[in-house]
Amino acid sequence: METKITLKLNKNVIERARDYAESHNRSLSGIIEAYLQSLTLQDDTSKKEEIEISPFVKSMSSGINIPVDLDYKEEYSNYLTQKYK
């Protein structure tokens, strides 16, 4: 169910948001709805469980340090080599 809402915002913010929406081929309403939905999902712990987080993202958020000298191209190459053996 869709409902209209009236917001009072700074004119410059609205203009920049419209430009952003147009440059990303999205509607301003859609962007605002997605943002509000993301805010409300953060507070709803029951819905957090429905969102699957990739293992890579989980490793980043768990405090595991990535070595400074990590050669990601080599790591990816090794991964592809193993995958397509």
C-alpha positions as CSV (number, residue, x, y, z in Angstrom):
1,M,0.0,0.0,0.0
2,E,1.4,3.4,-1.0
3,T,0.8,6.5,1.0
4,K,1.7,10.1,0.2
5,I,3.8,12.1,2.6
6,T,4.8,15.7,2.8
7,L,8.3,16.7,3.8
8,K,9.8,20.1,4.4
9,L,13.5,20.0,3.3
10,N,16.1,22.5,2.3
11,K,15.7,23.5,-1.4
12,N,19.3,22.9,-2.2
13,V,19.1,19.4,-0.7
14,I,16.1,18.6,-2.8
15,E,17.8,19.9,-6.0
16,R,20.9,17.8,-5.3
17,A,18.8,14.8,-4.5
18,R,16.8,15.1,-7.7
19,D,20.0,15.4,-9.7
20,Y,21.4,12.3,-8.0
21,A,18.2,10.3,-8.6
22,E,18.2,11.3,-12.2
23,S,21.9,10.5,-12.8
24,H,21.3,7.0,-11.2
25,N,18.1,6.4,-13.1
26,R,16.0,6.2,-10.0
27,S,13.1,8.1,-8.6
28,L,13.6,10.3,-5.6
29,S,10.7,8.6,-3.9
30,G,12.4,5.2,-4.4
31,I,15.6,6.4,-2.9
32,I,13.9,7.9,0.1
33,E,11.9,4.7,0.6
34,A,15.0,2.5,0.4
35,Y,16.8,4.7,2.9
36,L,13.9,4.7,5.4
37,Q,13.6,1.0,5.0
38,S,17.3,0.5,5.7
39,L,17.0,2.6,8.8
40,T,14.0,0.8,10.1
41,L,15.5,-2.7,9.4
42,Q,18.5,-1.8,11.5
43,D,16.2,-1.4,14.5
44,D,14.2,-4.6,13.8
45,T,16.3,-7.5,15.0
46,S,13.8,-10.1,13.7
47,K,14.2,-8.8,10.2
48,K,18.0,-8.7,10.5
49,E,18.1,-12.5,10.5
50,E,16.4,-12.6,7.0
51,I,19.3,-10.7,5.5
52,E,22.1,-13.0,4.5
53,I,25.6,-11.6,4.9
54,S,28.4,-13.0,2.8
55,P,31.3,-14.7,4.6
56,F,33.7,-12.0,3.3
57,V,31.7,-9.2,4.8
58,K,31.4,-11.1,8.1
59,S,35.2,-11.5,8.2
60,M,35.6,-7.8,7.7
61,S,33.2,-6.9,10.5
62,S,34.6,-9.4,12.9
63,G,37.8,-7.5,13.4
64,I,40.1,-9.8,11.4
65,N,43.0,-7.7,10.0
66,I,43.7,-7.9,6.3
67,P,47.5,-7.8,5.8
68,V,48.8,-4.5,4.3
69,D,50.9,-6.4,1.7
70,L,48.0,-8.6,0.6
71,D,48.2,-9.1,-3.2
72,Y,44.5,-9.4,-4.0
73,K,45.1,-10.0,-7.7
74,E,47.2,-13.0,-6.8
75,E,44.7,-14.3,-4.3
76,Y,41.9,-14.0,-6.8
77,S,44.0,-15.7,-9.4
78,N,44.7,-18.6,-7.0
79,Y,41.0,-18.8,-6.2
80,L,40.1,-19.0,-9.9
81,T,42.8,-21.6,-10.5
82,Q,41.3,-23.8,-7.7
83,K,37.8,-23.2,-8.8
84,Y,38.3,-24.3,-12.4
85,K,40.7,-27.3,-11.8
